[in-house]
Amino acid sequence: MSSEFEQPFDFELDEFGDEVSDFDEFEFDDEDVLVRTAVLKKNNMVALLCIKSATGGAAICRVDPREQHPAVQLYDDPTAALEWFTRSLRSSKVNGWSVVYDGLPLQG
């Protein structure tokens, strides 16, 4: 039995080449980094909302199954990024998404 979930999906991350090239020289102390991943579920869909923040800035990534590509937003102010992340998570709950996981990124 074959299903769409058995087929690997190839994200064409090369499209983001110039946009995320600023991160190549991004250095930080691991103690100053906030990393948080939220896994959301609605009907038969799963979405991700992630934030990685340090004293020099932050990035928020949203993977929405209704969109063709992930969306990344970069922030100079990590406080503003955390506020946006919290607001987005709250509005997702209002729109019928349930939070399956909210914490450190899952590995393995």
N, CA, C and O atoms as a MOPAC input file, in Angstrom:
PM7 MOZYME 1SCF
protein

 N      0.84900 1    -1.17800 1     0.00000 1
 C      0.00000 1     0.00000 1     0.00000 1
 C      0.89000 1     1.23400 1     0.00000 1
 O      1.78900 1     1.35100 1     0.83300 1
 N      0.65400 1     2.13200 1    -0.90200 1
 C      1.46000 1     3.33400 1    -1.03200 1
 C      0.66700 1     4.53400 1    -0.54900 1
 O     -0.54200 1     4.63700 1    -0.75900 1
 N      1.37800 1     5.42900 1     0.09700 1
 C      0.72400 1     6.65300 1     0.55800 1
 C      1.62700 1     7.83400 1     0.29500 1
 O      2.83100 1     7.67900 1     0.08900 1
 N      1.04000 1     9.01300 1     0.30300 1
 C      1.83000 1    10.21300 1     0.04500 1
 C      2.87800 1    10.44100 1     1.12200 1
 O      3.86200 1    11.14000 1     0.88100 1
 N      2.68600 1     9.86000 1     2.31700 1
 C      3.62600 1    10.06100 1     3.41000 1
 C      4.86700 1     9.19400 1     3.26700 1
 O      5.89000 1     9.46700 1     3.89500 1
 N      4.78800 1     8.16100 1     2.45400 1
 C      5.93000 1     7.29200 1     2.24400 1
 C      6.93200 1     7.90000 1     1.27200 1
 O      8.09300 1     7.49200 1     1.24900 1
 N      6.50300 1     8.86000 1     0.47800 1
 C      7.37100 1     9.48400 1    -0.51100 1
 C      8.17200 1    10.60900 1     0.14000 1
 O      7.57900 1    11.49800 1     0.75300 1
 N      9.50300 1    10.59700 1     0.02500 1
 C     10.29000 1    11.68700 1     0.60600 1
 C     10.01500 1    12.99700 1    -0.13400 1
 O      9.87800 1    13.01500 1    -1.35700 1
 N      9.93800 1    14.07000 1     0.61000 1
 C      9.69700 1    15.38700 1     0.02700 1
 C     11.00600 1    16.14400 1     0.03500 1
 O     11.64600 1    16.26200 1     1.08000 1
 N     11.40800 1    16.64900 1    -1.09300 1
 C     12.67200 1    17.34400 1    -1.22600 1
 C     12.43200 1    18.84500 1    -1.16600 1
 O     11.96100 1    19.44300 1    -2.13400 1
 N     12.76200 1    19.46200 1    -0.01400 1
 C     12.67800 1    20.91200 1     0.09700 1
 C     13.84300 1    21.50300 1    -0.66800 1
 O     14.99100 1    21.12800 1    -0.43200 1
 N     13.57300 1    22.40100 1    -1.56100 1
 C     14.62900 1    23.02200 1    -2.35000 1
 C     15.16500 1    24.21900 1    -1.58400 1
 O     14.80400 1    25.36400 1    -1.85500 1
 N     16.04200 1    23.92800 1    -0.61500 1
 C     16.55400 1    24.97100 1     0.27100 1
 C     17.56000 1    25.88200 1    -0.42200 1
 O     17.89500 1    26.94400 1     0.10400 1
 N     18.04900 1    25.47900 1    -1.60100 1
 C     18.98000 1    26.33200 1    -2.33400 1
 C     18.33700 1    27.65800 1    -2.70900 1
 O     19.03700 1    28.64400 1    -2.93900 1
 N     17.01600 1    27.68800 1    -2.77200 1
 C     16.31500 1    28.92100 1    -3.12300 1
 C     16.55700 1    30.01900 1    -2.09300 1
 O     16.43100 1    31.20200 1    -2.41100 1
 N     16.90300 1    29.64200 1    -0.86000 1
 C     17.11600 1    30.61200 1     0.20600 1
 C     18.57500 1    31.05700 1     0.28400 1
 O     18.92200 1    31.84300 1     1.16600 1
 N     19.43200 1    30.57900 1    -0.61000 1
 C     20.87800 1    30.79500 1    -0.56400 1
 C     21.32500 1    32.17400 1    -0.11900 1
 O     21.99500 1    32.29400 1     0.90700 1
 N     20.97600 1    33.21900 1    -0.85900 1
 C     21.43500 1    34.56600 1    -0.53800 1
 C     20.74500 1    35.13300 1     0.69000 1
 O     21.33600 1    35.93500 1     1.41500 1
 N     19.50400 1    34.73000 1     0.93500 1
 C     18.74100 1    35.28300 1     2.05000 1
 C     19.28300 1    34.84300 1     3.40600 1
 O     19.21600 1    35.60400 1     4.37100 1
 N     19.81500 1    33.63900 1     3.49200 1
 C     20.31300 1    33.14800 1     4.77700 1
 C     21.83400 1    33.08800 1     4.82900 1
 O     22.39300 1    32.53600 1     5.77700 1
 N     22.51300 1    33.64300 1     3.83500 1
 C     23.97300 1    33.61500 1     3.82800 1
 C     24.56600 1    34.42800 1     4.97300 1
 O     25.71700 1    34.20400 1     5.35000 1
 N     23.80900 1    35.36300 1     5.53100 1
 C     24.29300 1    36.14700 1     6.67200 1
 C     24.56400 1    35.26800 1     7.88400 1
 O     25.32800 1    35.66400 1     8.76400 1
 N     23.95700 1    34.08500 1     7.95300 1
 C     24.14100 1    33.20100 1     9.09800 1
 C     25.45700 1    32.43700 1     9.04900 1
 O     25.83300 1    31.80800 1    10.03800 1
 N     26.16700 1    32.47700 1     7.92300 1
 C     27.41600 1    31.73200 1     7.80300 1
 C     28.44800 1    32.17000 1     8.83700 1
 O     29.20600 1    31.34200 1     9.34200 1
 N     28.48500 1    33.46000 1     9.15600 1
 C     29.46100 1    33.97300 1    10.10000 1
 C     28.82300 1    34.31900 1    11.45000 1
 O     29.42500 1    35.02600 1    12.25800 1
 N     27.63200 1    33.83300 1    11.68700 1
 C     26.88500 1    34.12500 1    12.90900 1
 C     27.44000 1    33.28300 1    14.04500 1
 O     27.26700 1    32.06400 1    14.06100 1
 N     28.11200 1    33.93200 1    15.00200 1
 C     28.68200 1    33.22800 1    16.14500 1
 C     27.90100 1    33.59500 1    17.39000 1
 O     27.43400 1    34.72500 1    17.53100 1
 N     27.76000 1    32.63200 1    18.29900 1
 C     27.02100 1    32.87300 1    19.51700 1
 C     27.48800 1    31.91100 1    20.59000 1
 O     28.08500 1    30.87300 1    20.30500 1
 N     27.20700 1    32.27400 1    21.81700 1
 C     27.48600 1    31.42100 1    22.96100 1
 C     26.24800 1    30.56700 1    23.19400 1
 O     25.14100 1    31.09600 1    23.28700 1
 N     26.42400 1    29.25400 1    23.28800 1
 C     25.28600 1    28.34800 1    23.44000 1
 C     24.39200 1    28.69400 1    24.61900 1
 O     23.19900 1    28.39100 1    24.58800 1
 N     24.92900 1    29.31500 1    25.65100 1
 C     24.13300 1    29.65200 1    26.82700 1
 C     23.14400 1    30.77400 1    26.54900 1
 O     22.14700 1    30.90500 1    27.26000 1
 N     23.40200 1    31.58600 1    25.52800 1
 C     22.54500 1    32.71700 1    25.21200 1
 C     21.49600 1    32.39700 1    24.14700 1
 O     20.79900 1    33.29700 1    23.67900 1
 N     21.37900 1    31.14600 1    23.76800 1
 C     20.49700 1    30.77100 1    22.66500 1
 C     19.20000 1    30.16100 1    23.19500 1
 O     19.21200 1    29.27100 1    24.04600 1
 N     18.08300 1    30.66300 1    22.66900 1
 C     16.76800 1    30.09600 1    22.95400 1
 C     16.32800 1    29.35300 1    21.70900 1
 O     16.29400 1    29.93200 1    20.62300 1
 N     15.99200 1    28.08800 1    21.84700 1
 C     15.48500 1    27.29300 1    20.74000 1
 C     14.18500 1    26.66100 1    21.21300 1
 O     14.13400 1    26.02900 1    22.26800 1
 N     13.13500 1    26.84100 1    20.41600 1
 C     11.81900 1    26.32100 1    20.80000 1
 C     11.09300 1    25.88000 1    19.54100 1
 O     11.10100 1    26.57600 1    18.52600 1
 N     10.47300 1    24.72800 1    19.62000 1
 C      9.72200 1    24.17900 1    18.50100 1
 C      8.31700 1    23.82300 1    18.96300 1
 O      8.14100 1    23.16700 1    19.98900 1
 N      7.32900 1    24.25300 1    18.21100 1
 C      5.93900 1    23.89200 1    18.48800 1
 C      5.42400 1    23.07100 1    17.31200 1
 O      5.53300 1    23.47800 1    16.15600 1
 N      4.86300 1    21.91100 1    17.62800 1
 C      4.23600 1    21.05600 1    16.62700 1
 C      2.73700 1    21.20900 1    16.82100 1
 O      2.21900 1    21.00000 1    17.91800 1
 N      2.04300 1    21.57500 1    15.74600 1
 C      0.60500 1    21.80800 1    15.81600 1
 C     -0.13900 1    20.82900 1    14.91900 1
 O      0.39800 1    20.35200 1    13.91900 1
 N     -1.38000 1    20.53400 1    15.28800 1
 C     -2.20300 1    19.58200 1    14.53300 1
 C     -3.60000 1    20.14900 1    14.35100 1
 O     -4.18200 1    20.73500 1    15.26400 1
 N     -4.12200 1    19.95700 1    13.14200 1
 C     -5.50200 1    20.35700 1    12.85000 1
 C     -6.01100 1    19.42500 1    11.76700 1
 O     -5.42700 1    19.34000 1    10.68700 1
 N     -7.09900 1    18.72800 1    12.05500 1
 C     -7.64000 1    17.73300 1    11.13100 1
 C     -6.53200 1    16.74400 1    10.77600 1
 O     -5.97200 1    16.11900 1    11.67600 1
 N     -6.20400 1    16.58500 1     9.51700 1
 C     -5.13500 1    15.67300 1     9.10500 1
 C     -3.84900 1    16.40800 1     8.75900 1
 O     -3.01200 1    15.87700 1     8.02800 1
 N     -3.67900 1    17.62200 1     9.27400 1
 C     -2.50000 1    18.42300 1     8.94800 1
 C     -1.60200 1    18.57200 1    10.17400 1
 O     -2.07900 1    18.58300 1    11.30900 1
 N     -0.30200 1    18.68700 1     9.93100 1
 C      0.68700 1    18.95600 1    10.96800 1
 C      1.49900 1    20.15900 1    10.51500 1
 O      1.90600 1    20.24000 1     9.35600 1
 N      1.73400 1    21.09200 1    11.42900 1
 C      2.51900 1    22.28700 1    11.12100 1
 C      3.59100 1    22.47300 1    12.19000 1
 O      3.47400 1    21.94700 1    13.29600 1
 N      4.63000 1    23.22200 1    11.85200 1
 C      5.70100 1    23.52500 1    12.79000 1
 C      5.86400 1    25.03400 1    12.90900 1
 O      5.73400 1    25.76600 1    11.92800 1
 N      6.14800 1    25.48300 1    14.11800 1
 C      6.50500 1    26.86900 1    14.36700 1
 C      7.73700 1    26.82100 1    15.25500 1
 O      7.69200 1    26.28000 1    16.36000 1
 N      8.84300 1    27.38900 1    14.77100 1
 C     10.11800 1    27.28400 1    15.48000 1
 C     10.74300 1    28.66600 1    15.64100 1
 O     10.57400 1    29.54500 1    14.79600 1
 N     11.47300 1    28.83700 1    16.75200 1
 C     12.20700 1    30.06600 1    16.96800 1
 C     13.61400 1    29.71300 1    17.44500 1
 O     13.80100 1    28.80700 1    18.25700 1
 N     14.58200 1    30.43500 1    16.93300 1
 C     15.96300 1    30.35100 1    17.40900 1
 C     16.41300 1    31.77300 1    17.63500 1
 O     16.43200 1    32.58900 1    16.71400 1
 N     16.77600 1    32.06500 1    18.87600 1
 C     17.05100 1    33.44000 1    19.26500 1
 C     18.35600 1    33.52700 1    20.03700 1
 O     18.66000 1    32.65300 1    20.84900 1
 N     19.12000 1    34.56500 1    19.79000 1
 C     20.34600 1    34.86800 1    20.52300 1
 C     20.36200 1    36.36700 1    20.78600 1
 O     19.45900 1    37.08000 1    20.35000 1
 N     21.36300 1    36.84500 1    21.48200 1
 C     21.40700 1    38.27300 1    21.81800 1
 C     21.49400 1    39.15500 1    20.57600 1
 O     21.05800 1    40.30600 1    20.61100 1
 N     22.04600 1    38.64000 1    19.48400 1
 C     22.21500 1    39.43500 1    18.27200 1
 C     21.03500 1    39.43000 1    17.33100 1
 O     21.02500 1    40.18700 1    16.36000 1
 N     20.04100 1    38.60200 1    17.58500 1
 C     18.88700 1    38.53600 1    16.69400 1
 C     18.17000 1    37.21100 1    16.82800 1
 O     18.47800 1    36.40300 1    17.70400 1
 N     17.20800 1    37.00200 1    15.94700 1
 C     16.40700 1    35.78700 1    16.01200 1
 C     15.85900 1    35.42900 1    14.63900 1
 O     15.79700 1    36.25800 1    13.73200 1
 N     15.46700 1    34.17500 1    14.51800 1
 C     14.81500 1    33.69100 1    13.30400 1
 C     13.61800 1    32.84800 1    13.70900 1
 O     13.69100 1    32.05000 1    14.64400 1
 N     12.52500 1    33.03300 1    12.99900 1
 C     11.32200 1    32.23400 1    13.21300 1
 C     11.01500 1    31.53300 1    11.90400 1
 O     11.01600 1    32.14900 1    10.83800 1
 N     10.75300 1    30.24100 1    11.99700 1
 C     10.42200 1    29.44500 1    10.81700 1
 C      9.03800 1    28.84400 1    11.00900 1
 O      8.70700 1    28.32500 1    12.07500 1
 N      8.24600 1    28.92600 1     9.96400 1
 C      6.90100 1    28.34500 1     9.98200 1
 C      6.79000 1    27.37800 1     8.81200 1
 O      7.03800 1    27.74100 1     7.66200 1
 N      6.41100 1    26.13600 1     9.12400 1
 C      6.16500 1    25.13500 1     8.09200 1
 C      4.67900 1    24.83000 1     8.13000 1
 O      4.17800 1    24.21300 1     9.07000 1
 N      3.99100 1    25.26700 1     7.10500 1
 C      2.54100 1    25.12800 1     7.01100 1
 C      2.24400 1    24.15900 1     5.86400 1
 O      2.71400 1    24.37500 1     4.74700 1
 N      1.48000 1    23.10600 1     6.11400 1
 C      1.23000 1    22.12900 1     5.04900 1
 C      0.45600 1    22.69600 1     3.86200 1
 O      0.42600 1    22.08500 1     2.79400 1
 N     -0.16400 1    23.84900 1     4.04000 1
 C     -0.91900 1    24.45700 1     2.94300 1
 C     -0.03300 1    25.32500 1     2.05100 1
 O     -0.46400 1    25.77700 1     0.99000 1
 N      1.19800 1    25.55400 1     2.48400 1
 C      2.14800 1    26.36700 1     1.71800 1
 C      3.18000 1    25.45500 1     1.05700 1
 O      3.50300 1    24.38900 1     1.58000 1
 N      3.69000 1    25.88000 1    -0.08800 1
 C      4.65500 1    25.06700 1    -0.82400 1
 C      6.03900 1    25.06200 1    -0.15900 1
 O      6.75200 1    24.06200 1    -0.22900 1
 N      6.42300 1    26.18200 1     0.49000 1
 C      7.74900 1    26.29100 1     1.09100 1
 C      7.63800 1    26.80400 1     2.52700 1
 O      6.66900 1    27.48000 1     2.87400 1
 N      8.62400 1    26.48500 1     3.35300 1
 C      8.65600 1    27.06800 1     4.69900 1
 C      8.86800 1    28.57500 1     4.61400 1
 O      9.45400 1    29.07500 1     3.65400 1
 N      8.38700 1    29.29200 1     5.62600 1
 C      8.57700 1    30.74100 1     5.68400 1
 C      9.52700 1    31.05600 1     6.83700 1
 O      9.37100 1    30.53000 1     7.93900 1
 N     10.50500 1    31.91200 1     6.57800 1
 C     11.47700 1    32.31000 1     7.59600 1
 C     11.43000 1    33.81600 1     7.75600 1
 O     11.46200 1    34.55900 1     6.77500 1
 N     11.35300 1    34.26100 1     9.00600 1
 C     11.38900 1    35.69000 1     9.29900 1
 C     12.59600 1    35.94800 1    10.19400 1
 O     12.80400 1    35.24500 1    11.18300 1
 N     13.39300 1    36.96200 1     9.84300 1
 C     14.57100 1    37.32500 1    10.61700 1
 C     14.29400 1    38.59800 1    11.40800 1
 O     13.64600 1    39.51900 1    10.90900 1
 N     14.78300 1    38.64400 1    12.63000 1
 C     14.57000 1    39.78500 1    13.51800 1
 C     15.89900 1    40.25000 1    14.09400 1
 O     16.74900 1    39.43500 1    14.45400 1
 N     16.07200 1    41.56100 1    14.17800 1
 C     17.24000 1    42.12100 1    14.85800 1
 C     17.03400 1    42.09500 1    16.37000 1
 O     17.99500 1    42.00500 1    17.13400 1
 N     15.77400 1    42.17300 1    16.79200 1
 C     15.43200 1    42.23600 1    18.20400 1
 C     14.85700 1    40.88800 1    18.65800 1
 O     13.74900 1    40.53500 1    18.25400 1
 N     15.58700 1    40.12300 1    19.49300 1
 C     15.08300 1    38.81800 1    19.92400 1
 C     13.80100 1    38.91200 1    20.75900 1
 O     12.99700 1    37.97900 1    20.75500 1
 N     13.60300 1    40.01300 1    21.46500 1
 C     12.38200 1    40.19100 1    22.26200 1
 C     11.16600 1    40.31200 1    21.34800 1
 O     10.12100 1    39.72200 1    21.61900 1
 N     11.30100 1    41.06800 1    20.28000 1
 C     10.21100 1    41.22000 1    19.31500 1
 C      9.89700 1    39.87600 1    18.65400 1
 O      8.73000 1    39.56700 1    18.41000 1
 N     10.91700 1    39.08300 1    18.36500 1
 C     10.70700 1    37.77100 1    17.75900 1
 C      9.93600 1    36.85300 1    18.70300 1
 O      9.01700 1    36.15600 1    18.27300 1
 N     10.29500 1    36.84700 1    19.97300 1
 C      9.59600 1    36.00000 1    20.93900 1
 C      8.14600 1    36.44100 1    21.10300 1
 O      7.25900 1    35.60300 1    21.26200 1
 N      7.89800 1    37.75000 1    21.06600 1
 C      6.51900 1    38.25500 1    21.13200 1
 C      5.72200 1    37.79100 1    19.91400 1
 O      4.57100 1    37.37700 1    20.05200 1
 N      6.32600 1    37.85600 1    18.71900 1
 C      5.64200 1    37.40900 1    17.50900 1
 C      5.36100 1    35.91800 1    17.57800 1
 O      4.26700 1    35.47500 1    17.22700 1
 N      6.34400 1    35.13400 1    18.03100 1
 C      6.17200 1    33.68800 1    18.15100 1
 C      5.00300 1    33.36100 1    19.08100 1
 O      4.15900 1    32.52800 1    18.75000 1
 N      4.95300 1    34.01500 1    20.24000 1
 C      3.88500 1    33.79400 1    21.21200 1
 C      2.53000 1    34.18500 1    20.64000 1
 O      1.54900 1    33.46100 1    20.81000 1
 N      2.47300 1    35.32200 1    19.96600 1
 C      1.23000 1    35.79600 1    19.34400 1
 C      0.75200 1    34.83300 1    18.24700 1
 O     -0.44100 1    34.54600 1    18.14400 1
 N      1.68100 1    34.34500 1    17.44200 1
 C      1.33900 1    33.42500 1    16.36800 1
 C      0.82000 1    32.09700 1    16.92400 1
 O     -0.13500 1    31.52900 1    16.39600 1
 N      1.44600 1    31.61200 1    17.98000 1
 C      1.00100 1    30.36600 1    18.60700 1
 C     -0.40100 1    30.53100 1    19.19000 1
 O     -1.24400 1    29.64300 1    19.06200 1
 N     -0.63900 1    31.66800 1    19.82700 1
 C     -1.95500 1    31.95200 1    20.40500 1
 C     -3.03000 1    32.02900 1    19.31700 1
 O     -4.11200 1    31.46400 1    19.48000 1
 N     -2.74600 1    32.71700 1    18.22000 1
 C     -3.73800 1    32.84700 1    17.15200 1
 C     -3.98300 1    31.51100 1    16.45100 1
 O     -5.08800 1    31.25900 1    15.97300 1
 N     -2.96200 1    30.65500 1    16.38600 1
 C     -3.14100 1    29.32400 1    15.80600 1
 C     -4.13700 1    28.51300 1    16.63000 1
 O     -4.98400 1    27.81100 1    16.07700 1
 N     -4.03100 1    28.61400 1    17.95800 1
 C     -4.97400 1    27.90800 1    18.83600 1
 C     -6.39600 1    28.42400 1    18.62500 1
 O     -7.34500 1    27.64000 1    18.59700 1
 N     -6.54300 1    29.73300 1    18.47700 1
 C     -7.85400 1    30.32900 1    18.23700 1
 C     -8.42700 1    29.83000 1    16.91000 1
 O     -9.64100 1    29.67200 1    16.77700 1
 N     -7.56000 1    29.58200 1    15.93500 1
 C     -7.98600 1    29.13400 1    14.61100 1
 C     -8.15800 1    27.61800 1    14.50500 1
 O     -8.27900 1    27.08600 1    13.40100 1
 N     -8.16900 1    26.92400 1    15.63700 1
 C     -8.48300 1    25.50300 1    15.62600 1
 C     -7.30900 1    24.54700 1    15.66000 1
 O     -7.51100 1    23.33300 1    15.65800 1
 N     -6.09100 1    25.05800 1    15.69000 1
 C     -4.91900 1    24.18700 1    15.78600 1
 C     -4.72600 1    23.79300 1    17.24700 1
 O     -4.94700 1    24.60200 1    18.14800 1
 N     -4.31300 1    22.55100 1    17.47700 1
 C     -3.97100 1    22.13200 1    18.83500 1
 C     -2.46500 1    21.90900 1    18.89600 1
 O     -1.85800 1    21.42800 1    17.93900 1
 N     -1.87200 1    22.26300 1    20.02800 1
 C     -0.43300 1    22.12000 1    20.20300 1
 C     -0.14600 1    20.70200 1    20.69200 1
 O     -0.57700 1    20.30600 1    21.77500 1
 N      0.58400 1    19.94900 1    19.88000 1
 C      0.94800 1    18.58000 1    20.21300 1
 C      2.22700 1    18.56200 1    21.03600 1
 O      2.38400 1    17.73400 1    21.93300 1
 N      3.14500 1    19.48400 1    20.72800 1
 C      4.43800 1    19.55900 1    21.41500 1
 C      4.89500 1    21.00500 1    21.41100 1
 O      4.71300 1    21.72100 1    20.42600 1
 N      5.49000 1    21.43200 1    22.52100 1
 C      6.05300 1    22.78000 1    22.61300 1
 C      7.26500 1    22.71300 1    23.53400 1
 O      7.12400 1    22.58800 1    24.75100 1
 N      8.44900 1    22.79700 1    22.95000 1
 C      9.65300 1    22.70300 1    23.75300 1
 C     10.89400 1    22.69400 1    22.88900 1
 O     10.91500 1    23.27300 1    21.80300 1
 N     11.95000 1    22.01700 1    23.39000 1
 C     13.18700 1    21.90500 1    22.64800 1
 C     12.96400 1    21.10000 1    21.38000 1
 O     12.06100 1    20.26400 1    21.33600 1
 N     13.76900 1    21.33400 1    20.34100 1
 C     13.60900 1    20.57300 1    19.10700 1
 C     13.75400 1    19.07100 1    19.36800 1
 O     14.57200 1    18.64300 1    20.18300 1
 N     12.95600 1    18.29500 1    18.67100 1
 C     13.01800 1    16.84300 1    18.80900 1
 C     14.17200 1    16.31000 1    17.96900 1
 O     14.41700 1    16.79600 1    16.86500 1
 N     14.86900 1    15.32700 1    18.48300 1
 C     15.95900 1    14.72300 1    17.74400 1
 C     15.80500 1    13.22100 1    17.78600 1
 O     15.37800 1    12.65300 1    18.79100 1
 N     16.16300 1    12.57200 1    16.66800 1
 C     16.16400 1    11.11600 1    16.65200 1
 C     14.92100 1    10.50000 1    16.10900 1
 O     14.81400 1     9.27500 1    16.04900 1

